[in-house]
Amino acid sequence: MKRRSFLKGTLATGAAAVAVNAGLLTPSTVLAAWNKEAFTAKSTDAALTSVYGSAAAAASGDIQLKAPAIAENGAVTPVTVDATGMTGVESIAILASKNPVPLVATYAFSGAAMGYASTRIKMGETMNVIAVVKAGGKLFKAEQEVKVTIGGCGG
Amino acid sequence: MSIKIRMRGKSTGGVAEIKALIKHPMESGVRMNKKTGKPFPALFIDTVTVTVNGAAAVDSQWSGAVSANPYMAIQVKANAGDEIKLVLSDNTGATGEETIKLK
């Protein structure tokens, strides 16, 4: 039963990838499909290029990135990205620079949504948390170092 | 198998903050099982969508690096009484959903 649903899943994502390559689907309709390339990319730049088509993000003081300076437990690091001060926020991506897979989460906003996301992430060691905000077609970022005293990966 | 979600939302001045707690192990696929020497198989929530009165608002994708029993908070423009629906699924195809009316 599990094997069957796994096969089904891989076939479906394969078909979606083909459709994207052929330019049949616009990016907004593809959002529902999980971005496998971005979530397996080993570097922050590769992950960003996969999500946004570019890794060139300008540092911005308008993004409020809230993360602890010292995380006592790296397995639960609270991170809040508040970009409600910016106009035309389309999406937010949260990355942890030294994780095996840096991209942690992406949030795409439409309709009533505001540029705000809060979550808790796992961090294996001391590293930078990077928040990338796409607003008005441009990429902006904010970074903060978080010191991890206990790793998040079973230590 | 449905995934358990607890969700609250309150609107003040036209802006609502929605908070959700999800019960899920969020196994990244990297952590090693010391007894067998092999990694625990990946099991994590990969897509989360939130709609306001049926209209798409937030479309989120996660990796296994989101903490176990994930917490998420978002903000939407909505008033008391508006219907917020959260739908999520993990990489094995298990799904969960929760609907609330804003206070």
Interface residues (C-beta under 8 A of the other chain):
Chain A: K2 S5 F6 K8 G9 L31 A32 W34 N35 F39 A75 V76 T77 P78 T80 T84 A96 N99 P100 V101 L103 V104 A105 T106 Y107 A108 F109 S110 G111 A112 A113 M114 Y116 A117 S118 T119 R120 I121 K122 M123 G152 C153 G154
Chain B: V15 M26 S28 V30 R31 M32 D46 T47 T49 V50 V52 A55 A56 A57 V58 D59 S60 Q61 W62 S63 G64 A65 V66 S67 A68 P70 Y71 M72 A73 I74 Q75 V76 K77 A78 N91 T92 G93
